[in-house]
């Protein structure tokens, strides 16, 4: 049974309500917790949630003389303040040590015992300067705080390899005398390791950043500038100058080896996007089953083996710069609709993703294929074709650029002389051979021939016969192909194709050169070489 002393006991909260649960009385213990909130005349249910945070509550029903029920609530603190504070100190990750002004230990927690290997009975009541080693950060920090009467922080590495940081703070009384010194020590070993690793990552990041910038500049290098003496190249250059800063899509068309990728890089370098990335996608070099994820990236869990968190595609990497789609005619039909969305909306959806992403990029496409013919054959989308050719640039073949041949020869010769540290001169006769030849491989073939001449010609003067021998060698693989008897047309075509591919591959040794000489895409040349060489092995 409750008595009067219980009601006014400071450690127990008492609230009395009438039959309508309106508070008629509360003692000081309750009111001190509720602070500025006046409880009298409030409904009990309105303050019950606040009280339950501090107290364990018991409810007792009483009978008043008027036979109406009233209620008394007995509130006991969930945890005593002293017990609470001790638990906080004991379970603190940090080491805590408290001394008096002379260095006598008053209190230390379990973390202190663990770090120093000293039991509390062996240090409490004793002078900390005699118990702890002088090299201990706690020893030094407390000594400084007592003598200098101000906080001190010391970092030190222990014999076990741990890094500890200690802060000792003096506590003053009303007479401005030191009453206590509280030393807090934290093990920052892991933090230091993380800082060290972060520094290594930052150094590596800066190194990779510089390397990427060098590679980027190298990728965009245009040796010797732009040769445009012929009228066709001058007209082309004029169109480029007028449209270089317009973000419309550009379609570059022309034979293989005419310099379409060179023009794409030139446009990027001259545009207001020159500080952004220049990302090249060759639609023939990436296997079809990987093409979509390489271009558009993929979301986390998109397929078995997908990286956690997904992977950005080449399209996303071109943000803020230029996206160059080389050999666009080889783009599979199933991906053409995604590129149409990219061009129209500047948005795309990664493989396995639910949300579309936006990208700020200028699109330049190039092809040596007849896209109009592919549209008629239903191999290329008409709407994508029209979206690509907002600005059309037709690269003239080298045989249409007679005025440019001599400047190109000098430019290419200078490049390879510098690379191989050799000096060569072309005789007038050799220059005439260069001009008379029709260059089916265009500038790429011209570069190949000049590089070979500089590298293998024993004399400093390159004569016409050196060039004729080399040109004949590079092109004899297409000679003497014949069908010597009547047979079905399809079989005859396949026979000629087989002989042509095998002779070219035997002489040139790579699918890249075969494609160049036969004027087909590299992917097509590679497929044919694999097909016919396999048949030979069988």
C-alpha positions in Angstrom: 0.0 0.0 0.0 1.2 3.5 -0.9 1.9 5.9 1.9 2.6 9.6 2.0 6.3 9.3 2.0 6.1 7.2 -1.2 4.2 10.0 -2.9 6.8 12.6 -2.3 9.9 10.3 -2.6 12.1 12.0 -5.2 13.2 8.7 -6.8 9.7 7.6 -7.6 7.3 9.4 -9.9 3.7 9.7 -8.9 0.7 10.9 -11.0 -2.9 11.0 -9.8 -5.8 11.3 -12.1 -9.6 11.4 -11.7 -12.1 9.1 -13.2 -11.8 10.9 -16.5 -8.1 10.3 -16.6 -7.4 14.0 -16.1 -4.2 14.7 -14.1 -4.9 16.2 -10.7 -1.5 15.8 -9.1 2.2 14.9 -10.0 5.2 15.0 -7.8 8.6 16.7 -8.4 10.3 13.6 -9.8 7.8 13.6 -12.7 7.8 17.3 -13.2 11.6 17.5 -13.4 11.6 15.1 -16.3 8.8 16.9 -18.1 10.6 20.3 -17.5 8.5 23.1 -18.9 5.4 21.0 -19.7 2.6 21.7 -17.2 1.0 18.3 -16.5 -1.9 19.3 -14.3 -5.3 19.2 -16.0 -3.9 17.4 -19.0 -5.3 14.0 -20.2 -3.0 11.1 -19.1 -3.0 9.5 -22.5 -1.6 12.6 -24.2 1.7 12.5 -22.1 2.0 8.7 -21.6 4.3 8.2 -24.7 6.7 10.8 -23.3 6.7 9.3 -19.8 7.3 5.7 -21.1 10.7 6.9 -22.5 12.0 7.6 -18.9 9.9 5.4 -16.6 8.5 2.0 -16.0 4.8 2.7 -15.1 2.4 0.8 -12.9 -1.3 1.7 -12.7 -3.5 1.3 -9.5 -7.2 1.9 -9.4 -8.6 3.6 -6.2 -12.0 4.1 -4.7 -12.9 7.6 -3.6 -15.6 8.4 -1.1 -17.9 9.5 -3.9 -17.6 6.0 -5.3 -15.9 7.2 -8.4 -12.8 5.4 -9.7 -9.6 7.4 -9.7 -6.1 6.2 -10.7 -2.7 6.5 -9.3 0.3 6.0 -11.5 3.6 4.9 -9.9 6.6 5.7 -12.2 10.1 4.2 -11.5 13.1 5.2 -13.6 14.1 2.5 -16.1 17.8 2.9 -15.2 19.5 4.8 -12.4 21.7 7.7 -13.6 24.8 6.5 -11.9 24.4 3.0 -13.3 23.7 4.4 -16.8 26.9 6.5 -16.8 29.1 3.7 -15.6 27.8 1.4 -18.3 28.5 4.1 -20.9 32.1 4.4 -19.7 32.7 0.7 -19.4 31.5 -0.2 -22.8 33.1 2.8 -24.5 35.5 1.8 -27.4 37.8 4.5 -26.3 40.2 4.2 -23.4 39.3 6.5 -20.5 41.4 7.4 -17.5 40.7 10.0 -14.8 43.3 11.4 -12.4 43.4 14.1 -9.7 45.7 17.2 -10.0 48.8 15.2 -8.8 48.3 12.3 -11.2 46.7 9.9 -8.8 44.4 7.5 -10.8 40.7 7.9 -9.8 39.1 5.8 -12.5 39.9 3.8 -15.6 37.7 1.7 -17.8 38.0 -1.8 -19.3 39.5 -0.4 -22.5 42.4 1.1 -20.5 43.1 -2.3 -18.9 43.1 -4.0 -22.4 45.4 -1.4 -24.0 48.0 -1.3 -21.1 47.7 -4.8 -19.8 47.1 -3.4 -16.2 44.3 -4.4 -13.9 42.4 -1.6 -12.3 43.3 -2.5 -8.7 46.9 -2.1 -9.7 46.5 1.5 -10.8 43.5 3.1 -9.1 44.7 5.2 -6.1 48.3 5.1 -7.5 50.4 7.8 -9.3 49.9 7.2 -13.0 53.4 8.6 -13.8 55.0 5.7 -11.8 52.7 3.0 -13.1 52.7 3.9 -16.8 55.8 3.9 -19.1 57.1 7.4 -19.9 56.6 6.7 -23.6 52.9 6.0 -23.1 50.7 8.7 -24.8 48.4 8.8 -21.7 51.5 9.5 -19.4 52.7 12.4 -21.6 49.3 13.9 -22.3 48.2 13.9 -18.6 51.6 15.4 -17.5 51.3 18.2 -20.1 47.6 18.9 -19.1 48.5 19.2 -15.4 51.6 21.4 -15.9 50.3 23.6 -18.7 46.7 23.7 -17.5 45.3 23.1 -21.0 44.3 20.3 -23.2 46.9 18.2 -25.0 46.7 15.7 -27.8 49.5 13.2 -28.6 49.7 10.5 -31.3 52.0 7.6 -30.8 52.7 4.1 -32.3 53.0 1.3 -29.8 55.5 -1.6 -29.9 52.6 -3.9 -31.1 52.2 -1.7 -34.2 49.0 0.1 -33.0 48.6 3.9 -33.5 47.0 5.6 -30.5 45.8 9.2 -30.1 45.3 10.6 -26.6 43.7 13.8 -25.6 44.0 14.9 -21.9 41.7 17.7 -20.7 41.9 19.4 -17.3 38.6 20.1 -15.4 38.7 23.2 -13.2 36.7 24.1 -10.1 35.2 27.5 -9.1 38.7 28.7 -7.9 40.1 27.9 -11.4 42.2 25.1 -9.9 42.5 21.7 -11.5 40.0 19.3 -10.0 40.3 16.4 -12.4 42.2 15.4 -15.6 40.3 13.2 -18.1 42.4 11.4 -20.7 40.7 9.8 -23.7 42.7 7.5 -25.9 41.5 6.0 -29.2 43.1 3.3 -31.3 43.3 4.8 -34.8 45.3 2.0 -36.4 42.6 1.1 -38.9 42.0 4.7 -39.7 45.7 5.2 -40.4 45.7 2.2 -42.7 42.7 3.5 -44.5 44.4 6.9 -44.9 47.5 5.3 -46.2 45.6 3.2 -48.7 43.6 6.3 -49.7 46.8 8.2 -50.3 48.1 5.3 -52.5 44.8 5.3 -54.4 45.0 9.1 -54.9 48.6 8.8 -56.2 47.6 5.9 -58.5 44.5 7.9 -59.6 46.6 10.9 -60.5 49.1 8.7 -62.4 46.3 7.0 -64.4 44.7 10.4 -65.0 48.0 11.6 -66.6 48.4 8.4 -68.6 44.8 8.6 -69.9 45.3 12.2 -70.9 48.5 11.3 -72.8 46.7 8.4 -74.5 43.7 10.7 -75.3 46.0 13.3 -76.9 47.8 10.5 -78.8 44.4 9.1 -80.0 43.4 12.5 -81.3 46.8 13.3 -82.9 46.5 14.4 -86.5 50.0 14.2 -88.0 50.9 17.2 -90.0 47.5 18.7 -90.1 45.0 18.7 -92.9 46.0 18.4 -96.6 43.3 20.1 -98.7 44.7 21.5 -102.0 42.3 19.7 -104.3 38.9 21.4 -104.9 37.0 18.4 -103.5 39.0 18.6 -100.2 38.7 22.3 -100.0 34.9 22.1 -100.4 34.8 19.4 -97.7 36.8 21.5 -95.3 34.5 24.4 -95.9 31.5 22.3 -94.9 33.3 21.1 -91.8 34.2 24.7 -90.7 30.5 25.8 -91.1 29.1 22.8 -89.1 31.9 22.0 -86.6 30.1 23.5 -83.6 26.6 22.4 -84.6 25.6 19.3 -82.7 23.7 17.7 -85.6 24.6 14.1 -86.5 27.3 13.7 -89.2 27.5 10.8 -91.6 31.0 10.4 -93.3 30.9 8.2 -96.4 33.7 7.1 -98.7 35.8 4.2 -99.8 37.9 2.2 -97.3 41.2 4.0 -96.5 40.1 7.5 -97.5 40.5 8.9 -94.0 37.0 8.9 -92.5 38.3 8.4 -88.9 40.8 11.1 -89.5 38.0 13.5 -90.4 36.0 12.5 -87.3 38.9 13.3 -85.0 39.5 16.5 -86.8 35.9 17.6 -86.3 36.1 16.7 -82.6 39.4 18.7 -82.1 38.0 21.8 -83.9 34.6 21.7 -82.0 33.6 23.2 -78.7 33.6 19.6 -77.4 37.4 19.2 -77.8 38.0 19.0 -74.1 35.5 16.1 -73.7 36.1 12.4 -74.6 36.3 11.1 -78.1 35.0 7.5 -78.0 35.4 5.3 -81.1 33.1 2.3 -81.6 34.0 0.0 -84.5 30.8 -1.9 -85.2 32.8 -4.8 -86.8 35.4 -5.5 -84.1 33.0 -6.3 -81.2 31.3 -9.7 -81.3 27.5 -9.3 -82.0 26.5 -11.1 -78.7 28.6 -8.6 -76.7 27.9 -5.5 -78.7 24.8 -4.2 -76.8 26.4 -4.5 -73.4 29.7 -3.0 -74.5 27.9 0.0 -76.1 25.1 0.6 -73.7 26.5 -1.0 -70.5 24.5 -3.2 -68.2 22.7 -3.1 -64.8 23.6 -5.1 -61.8 22.5 -8.7 -62.2 21.6 -8.3 -65.9 23.1 -11.7 -66.7 25.3 -14.4 -65.2 28.8 -13.1 -64.6 27.7 -9.4 -64.6 29.7 -7.2 -62.3 28.0 -6.1 -59.1 26.8 -2.6 -59.5 26.7 -2.9 -63.3 29.1 -1.4 -65.9 29.0 1.8 -67.9 29.0 1.3 -71.7 31.0 3.2 -74.3 28.0 5.5 -75.0 28.0 6.7 -71.3 31.8 7.3 -71.5 31.3 9.7 -74.4 29.2 12.1 -72.2 30.3 15.7 -72.8 32.3 14.7 -76.0 31.9 12.9 -79.3 30.8 9.4 -80.1 32.2 8.0 -83.3 30.4 5.0 -84.9 32.8 3.5 -87.4 31.5 1.0 -90.0 27.9 1.9 -89.0 26.6 -0.2 -91.9 27.6 -3.4 -90.0 25.4 -2.5 -87.0 23.0 -5.4 -86.4 19.3 -4.6 -87.0 18.3 -5.4 -83.4 20.6 -2.6 -82.1 19.6 0.0 -84.8 16.4 0.9 -82.9 18.4 1.7 -79.7 20.8 3.9 -81.7 17.7 5.7 -83.2 16.5 6.4 -79.6 19.9 7.6 -78.7 20.1 10.0 -81.6 16.5 11.3 -81.2 16.2 11.5 -77.4 19.8 11.4 -76.3 18.7 8.6 -74.0 19.2 4.8 -73.8 18.5 1.9 -71.4 21.4 -0.3 -70.2 21.0 -4.1 -70.7 18.9 -5.4 -67.8 18.1 -1.9 -66.6 14.6 -0.5 -65.8 15.4 3.2 -66.1 16.7 5.1 -69.1 19.9 7.3 -68.9 20.6 10.5 -70.7 23.8 11.4 -72.4 25.2 14.6 -73.8 27.2 13.6 -76.9 27.6 14.4 -80.5 27.3 11.5 -82.9 29.5 11.0 -85.9 29.0 7.9 -88.1 31.2 6.6 -90.9 30.7 3.8 -93.5 32.1 2.6 -96.8 28.9 0.7 -97.5 26.0 2.0 -99.6 23.5 2.6 -96.9 20.8 3.5 -99.4 21.1 0.1 -100.9 21.1 -1.6 -97.5 17.8 0.3 -96.7 16.2 -1.1 -99.9 17.4 -4.6 -98.9 15.8 -4.2 -95.4 19.2 -4.5 -93.8 19.3 -1.0 -92.5 16.5 1.1 -90.9 15.3 3.9 -93.1 14.5 6.2 -90.1 18.0 5.7 -88.7 19.6 6.4 -92.1 17.8 9.7 -92.4 18.7 10.6 -88.8 22.4 9.9 -89.4 22.7 11.9 -92.6 21.7 15.3 -91.3 25.1 16.5 -92.3 26.7 14.4 -95.1 30.4 14.4 -95.8 31.7 12.4 -98.8 35.4 11.6 -98.6 36.9 11.6 -102.1 39.1 8.7 -103.1 42.9 9.4 -103.6 42.6 9.0 -107.4 40.2 12.0 -107.2 42.8 14.1 -105.3 45.7 14.3 -107.7 46.8 17.7 -106.3 47.0 16.3 -102.8 49.2 13.3 -103.6 52.6 15.0 -103.5 51.9 16.9 -100.2 50.6 13.7 -98.7 53.7 11.8 -99.8 55.9 14.4 -98.2 53.8 14.4 -95.0 53.8 10.6 -94.7 57.5 10.3 -95.6 58.4 12.8 -92.8 56.3 10.9 -90.3 58.1 7.5 -90.9 61.6 9.1 -91.3 61.1 10.5 -87.8 59.8 7.2 -86.5 62.6 5.1 -87.9 65.4 7.8 -87.7 66.1 7.4 -91.5 66.4 9.8 -94.3 65.0 9.0 -97.8 64.4 10.9 -101.0 62.0 10.1 -103.9 63.2 10.5 -107.4 61.1 12.3 -110.0 60.4 9.0 -111.6 59.1 7.5 -108.4 56.8 10.6 -107.9 55.4 10.0 -111.3 54.6 6.3 -110.4 52.8 7.5 -107.3 50.7 9.9 -109.4 50.0 7.3 -112.2 48.8 4.6 -109.8 45.1 4.6 -109.0 45.5 3.6 -105.3 42.5 1.3 -104.7 43.4 1.2 -100.9 43.5 5.1 -100.9 45.6 6.9 -98.2 45.9 3.8 -96.1 47.6 1.9 -99.0 49.8 5.0 -99.7 50.9 5.0 -96.1 51.6 1.3 -96.2 53.7 1.6 -99.3 55.7 4.6 -98.1 56.4 3.0 -94.7 57.7 -0.2 -96.4 59.8 1.8 -98.9 61.5 3.8 -96.1 62.1 0.7 -94.0 63.4 -1.8 -96.6 65.0 0.3 -99.4 68.8 0.0 -99.0 69.5 3.3 -100.9 68.8 6.8 -99.7 67.1 7.6 -103.1 63.9 5.6 -103.8 63.5 5.0 -107.5 60.5 4.1 -109.6 61.4 0.4 -109.8 61.3 0.1 -106.0 57.7 1.3 -106.0 56.6 -0.8 -109.0 58.0 -4.0 -107.4 56.2 -3.2 -104.1 52.9 -2.3 -105.8 53.0 -5.4 -107.9 53.7 -7.5 -104.9 50.7 -6.1 -103.0 48.3 -6.6 -105.9 49.5 -9.8 -107.6 47.2 -11.7 -105.3 44.2 -10.4 -107.3 45.7 -11.5 -110.7 45.3 -14.7 -112.6 42.0 -15.8 -110.9 40.0 -17.7 -113.5 37.3 -20.4 -114.0 38.5 -22.9 -116.5 35.3 -24.9 -117.2 31.6 -24.5 -117.2 29.8 -24.9 -113.9 26.8 -23.5 -112.0 27.2 -19.7 -111.5 27.0 -19.9 -107.7 29.7 -22.5 -107.6 31.9 -20.5 -110.0 31.5 -17.4 -107.8 32.4 -19.3 -104.7 35.4 -20.8 -106.5 36.7 -17.4 -107.6 36.0 -16.0 -104.1 37.9 -18.8 -102.5 41.0 -18.5 -104.7 41.0 -14.7 -104.3 40.7 -14.9 -100.5 43.4 -17.6 -100.1 45.9 -15.9 -102.5 45.4 -12.5 -100.8 45.8 -14.0 -97.3 48.9 -16.0 -98.3 50.6 -12.9 -99.7 49.4 -10.3 -97.2 49.2 -12.4 -94.0 46.4 -10.5 -92.2 42.6 -10.0 -92.5 43.1 -6.3 -92.2 45.3 -6.1 -95.3 43.1 -8.5 -97.2 40.1 -6.3 -96.5 42.0 -3.3 -97.6 43.1 -4.7 -101.0 39.8 -6.4 -101.8 37.7 -3.4 -100.6 35.6 -5.4 -98.1 35.0 -4.9 -94.4 37.6 -6.5 -92.0 34.9 -8.6 -90.3 33.8 -10.1 -93.7 37.4 -10.8 -94.7 38.0 -12.5 -91.4 34.9 -14.7 -91.8 35.9 -15.7 -95.3 39.5 -16.5 -94.3 38.3 -18.7 -91.4 35.8 -20.5 -93.8 38.3 -21.4 -96.5 41.3 -22.1 -94.4 39.2 -24.6 -92.3 38.1 -26.3 -95.5 41.8 -26.7 -96.5 42.7 -28.3 -93.2 39.9 -30.8 -93.6 
